[in-house]
């Protein structure tokens, strides 16, 4: 049984990484893992997704997708 924080939890929203979500329920966060044919890539810590995709183009040997879940 899940604990409820208020009488109407549907109206209670929080932001996680800029995305509004209800407080109670099962959450998921997908991740994609890349196997590259190079030891390292040259990107800054704040590189965009487009820059990352361009950098790994032609270097991907395999990918895997996993989704972690948690409940609040």
FIKE-111826 format. One record per residue (C-alpha): residue number from 0; x, y, z; residue in three letters. Coordinates in pm, whole numbers, m for minus. Each point is the difference from the previous one (the first is absolute). Layout:
<pt><resi>NUM</resi><u>X</u><v>Y</v><w>Z</w><resn>ala</resn></pt>
...
//
This chain:
<pt><resi>0</resi><u>0</u><v>0</v><w>0</w><resn>unk</resn></pt>
<pt><resi>1</resi><u>132</u><v>344</v><w>m95</w><resn>unk</resn></pt>
<pt><resi>2</resi><u>2</u><v>288</v><w>244</w><resn>unk</resn></pt>
<pt><resi>3</resi><u>m189</u><v>307</v><w>m113</w><resn>unk</resn></pt>
<pt><resi>4</resi><u>126</u><v>348</v><w>74</w><resn>unk</resn></pt>
<pt><resi>5</resi><u>m328</u><v>177</v><w>m44</w><resn>unk</resn></pt>
<pt><resi>6</resi><u>m369</u><v>m53</v><w>m76</w><resn>unk</resn></pt>
<pt><resi>7</resi><u>41</u><v>52</v><w>m377</w><resn>unk</resn></pt>
<pt><resi>8</resi><u>353</u><v>m103</v><w>m110</w><resn>unk</resn></pt>
<pt><resi>9</resi><u>m75</u><v>49</v><w>m371</w><resn>unk</resn></pt>
<pt><resi>10</resi><u>6</u><v>377</v><w>45</w><resn>unk</resn></pt>
<pt><resi>11</resi><u>335</u><v>m9</v><w>181</w><resn>unk</resn></pt>
<pt><resi>12</resi><u>284</u><v>24</v><w>m254</w><resn>unk</resn></pt>
<pt><resi>13</resi><u>377</u><v>21</v><w>35</w><resn>unk</resn></pt>
<pt><resi>14</resi><u>269</u><v>68</v><w>m257</w><resn>unk</resn></pt>
<pt><resi>15</resi><u>275</u><v>m256</v><w>m57</w><resn>unk</resn></pt>
<pt><resi>16</resi><u>261</u><v>112</v><w>m253</w><resn>unk</resn></pt>
<pt><resi>17</resi><u>m243</u><v>263</v><w>m126</w><resn>unk</resn></pt>
<pt><resi>18</resi><u>m284</u><v>m249</v><w>m58</w><resn>unk</resn></pt>
<pt><resi>19</resi><u>m319</u><v>27</v><w>205</w><resn>unk</resn></pt>
<pt><resi>20</resi><u>m108</u><v>m327</v><w>154</w><resn>unk</resn></pt>
<pt><resi>21</resi><u>m247</u><v>m108</v><w>265</w><resn>unk</resn></pt>
<pt><resi>22</resi><u>147</u><v>m63</v><w>343</w><resn>unk</resn></pt>
<pt><resi>23</resi><u>m124</u><v>m355</v><w>49</w><resn>unk</resn></pt>
<pt><resi>24</resi><u>59</u><v>m287</v><w>m240</w><resn>unk</resn></pt>
<pt><resi>25</resi><u>245</u><v>m209</v><w>m194</w><resn>unk</resn></pt>
<pt><resi>26</resi><u>261</u><v>202</v><w>m189</w><resn>unk</resn></pt>
<pt><resi>27</resi><u>248</u><v>m105</v><w>m265</w><resn>unk</resn></pt>
<pt><resi>28</resi><u>320</u><v>144</v><w>m141</w><resn>unk</resn></pt>
<pt><resi>29</resi><u>127</u><v>m146</v><w>m328</w><resn>unk</resn></pt>
<pt><resi>30</resi><u>373</u><v>m20</v><w>m70</w><resn>unk</resn></pt>
<pt><resi>31</resi><u>187</u><v>m93</v><w>m316</w><resn>unk</resn></pt>
<pt><resi>32</resi><u>349</u><v>m151</v><w>19</w><resn>unk</resn></pt>
<pt><resi>33</resi><u>244</u><v>14</v><w>m292</w><resn>unk</resn></pt>
<pt><resi>34</resi><u>291</u><v>m231</v><w>m81</w><resn>unk</resn></pt>
<pt><resi>35</resi><u>246</u><v>206</v><w>m206</w><resn>unk</resn></pt>
<pt><resi>36</resi><u>303</u><v>m101</v><w>m202</w><resn>unk</resn></pt>
<pt><resi>37</resi><u>210</u><v>276</v><w>163</w><resn>unk</resn></pt>
<pt><resi>38</resi><u>138</u><v>33</v><w>354</w><resn>unk</resn></pt>
<pt><resi>39</resi><u>m133</u><v>350</v><w>58</w><resn>unk</resn></pt>
<pt><resi>40</resi><u>m179</u><v>285</v><w>m174</w><resn>unk</resn></pt>
<pt><resi>41</resi><u>82</u><v>368</v><w>19</w><resn>unk</resn></pt>
<pt><resi>42</resi><u>m306</u><v>183</v><w>137</w><resn>unk</resn></pt>
<pt><resi>43</resi><u>m48</u><v>267</v><w>264</w><resn>unk</resn></pt>
<pt><resi>44</resi><u>m215</u><v>m69</v><w>306</w><resn>unk</resn></pt>
<pt><resi>45</resi><u>m276</u><v>226</v><w>m135</w><resn>unk</resn></pt>
<pt><resi>46</resi><u>0</u><v>m137</v><w>m356</w><resn>unk</resn></pt>
<pt><resi>47</resi><u>m338</u><v>m20</v><w>m172</w><resn>unk</resn></pt>
<pt><resi>48</resi><u>m169</u><v>m322</v><w>m107</w><resn>unk</resn></pt>
<pt><resi>49</resi><u>58</u><v>98</v><w>m363</w><resn>unk</resn></pt>
<pt><resi>50</resi><u>374</u><v>42</v><w>65</w><resn>unk</resn></pt>
<pt><resi>51</resi><u>11</u><v>m338</v><w>175</w><resn>unk</resn></pt>
<pt><resi>52</resi><u>m184</u><v>m171</v><w>m287</w><resn>unk</resn></pt>
<pt><resi>53</resi><u>234</u><v>155</v><w>m259</w><resn>unk</resn></pt>
<pt><resi>54</resi><u>306</u><v>m102</v><w>201</w><resn>unk</resn></pt>
<pt><resi>55</resi><u>m99</u><v>m367</v><w>29</w><resn>unk</resn></pt>
<pt><resi>56</resi><u>m120</u><v>m26</v><w>m361</w><resn>unk</resn></pt>
<pt><resi>57</resi><u>174</u><v>m297</v><w>m164</w><resn>unk</resn></pt>
<pt><resi>58</resi><u>150</u><v>m114</v><w>332</w><resn>unk</resn></pt>
<pt><resi>59</resi><u>m293</u><v>m197</v><w>148</w><resn>unk</resn></pt>
<pt><resi>60</resi><u>51</u><v>m376</v><w>16</w><resn>unk</resn></pt>
<pt><resi>61</resi><u>m312</u><v>m80</v><w>205</w><resn>unk</resn></pt>
<pt><resi>62</resi><u>m265</u><v>165</v><w>216</w><resn>unk</resn></pt>
<pt><resi>63</resi><u>m215</u><v>m114</v><w>290</w><resn>unk</resn></pt>
<pt><resi>64</resi><u>m305</u><v>164</v><w>154</w><resn>unk</resn></pt>
<pt><resi>65</resi><u>m97</u><v>m41</v><w>363</w><resn>unk</resn></pt>
<pt><resi>66</resi><u>m271</u><v>161</v><w>209</w><resn>unk</resn></pt>
<pt><resi>67</resi><u>37</u><v>41</v><w>373</w><resn>unk</resn></pt>
<pt><resi>68</resi><u>m316</u><v>39</v><w>205</w><resn>unk</resn></pt>
<pt><resi>69</resi><u>m82</u><v>136</v><w>341</w><resn>unk</resn></pt>
<pt><resi>70</resi><u>m316</u><v>81</v><w>190</w><resn>unk</resn></pt>
<pt><resi>71</resi><u>m78</u><v>302</v><w>211</w><resn>unk</resn></pt>
//
